[in-house]
Amino acid sequence: MSELNKDVVDLVWGRPSSGVSVSIFRRWAQGFVFSESELTALEQFEGGPCAVIAPVQAFLLKNVLFNRESSNWRQMSEEEQKMALCSTLSEILESVCSSTSTGFCLVTWAKGQSPHTSTQTITQAQSQTQDMPEPASSQPPQEQQPTALAAEELGFEQFHSVLHKRTVMSVADLREEVLSLYHTWRGCCGVLLFLYSVILTKGIENIRNEIQDTMEPLIDPVHGHGSQSLVNLLITGHAVSNVWDGDRECSGMKLQGIHKQACVGFLTLMESLRYCKVGAFLKSPKFPIWILGSETHLSVFFTKEMSLVGPESPSEQARRVFQSFDPEDNGFIPESLLEDVMKALDLVSEPEYVTLVKSKLDPENLGIILLGPFLLEFFPDQDSGIPDSFPVYHYNGLKQSNHKERVEYVEGTALVLGFEDPMVRTDDTPVKRCLQTKWPYIELLWTTDRSPSLN
């Protein structure tokens, strides 16, 4: 790993003048640990690593809810936890791999250098990478237990001096190796080892080509929060910095967005504050699981109700295409673009007909076409197929953000209305405001006394 260390460190941590602080590195030095109170939920010990843990939790829930035969999705044996976590980590590594010809990279401890061995003997000379027949920590010492801050004596520099990179060429070998490293993922620095595996599998240069600002590190070295590029990399396999659909151009500069429907979604409170607008590819994923972003934290909202993520309806497609011609989210386009929008939607676009539509949608000759009237003209109200109410759950991996400081799912019931009804107005919480960016008239009734926390 020594020849790659500098590039990896620069990409992940940047080049802070005073180095990465001890406290921030310590916050990221945890493994993937299941909650004792909620057997399918991962626990986060301190702020920061939610940028990796929340996406992994979202994909893990997808596999537990929709790929598992057991009806009781909240119960898992230790062996089932092992299989669920490792299949999830493998799936994310497969999604980021740009080319199977380059293989998959797994970053683990160099032989005999895991923090559960004596750290007093670790030297730079011992850290030279070497081929080893069996990955370190595949058979854990008896005393090895996953803890929040295991091996505190392992500092930032020392951590990077004892890493070993191994490459596997097939998906079958990847899954086998990831499974054999289960205790490594659970132990000290498991989250960082997985993150580095993702980065090297994707390729450092590929990530730099996708990040909008290559000077922005994936982890903020001052506050320890993960960037949007890091979250997007784990959700979609691409480290783009934006959340809109497709690419946009601004002052001659190409700004990359999301290019296909994601497996799990992303919604953010920042949209309710009008700082950004999430596109349909993240808002309408393949499975009804959404990562929710606040100013400082990531949590997960999910349900088993697949009707929420049915195929894109014609009106949803029309909205997405219209908005792609309205990059500033004004709610309208210049009338000169109407023909292009109609062509993109395979609508009749003969010049005479376009002129007729213009006169109907812009009777006052203002020179603009509003989104609402456009949708009403071509895609009048359609039945969404969503039930009146359905069970929902919220996950927050931080103990201190949970009731009685136990990481557990908060259960509730959601009502998605087609209009605002003051008779069924429930609360006004950050979770609800975040969800309203997708369902403007959603109402939530939680089974607990207090609403779940986004932070």
PyMOL commands that set and color helices and strands:
alter all, ss='L'
color gray80, all
select helices_A, chain A and resi 2-13+22-27+50-66+78-96+100-102+119-121+125-127+156-161+171-180+182-186+190-202+204-210+228-236+269-272+280-283+306-309+314-324+335-344+351-361+371-378+399-401+403-405+422-424+430-435
alter helices_A, ss='H'
color red, helices_A
select strands_A, chain A and resi 33-34+42-43+104-109+163-168+248-250+253-255+265-268+289-293+298-302+332-334+368-370+389-395+410-416+442-446
alter strands_A, ss='S'
color yellow, strands_A
deselect
rebuild
show_as cartoon
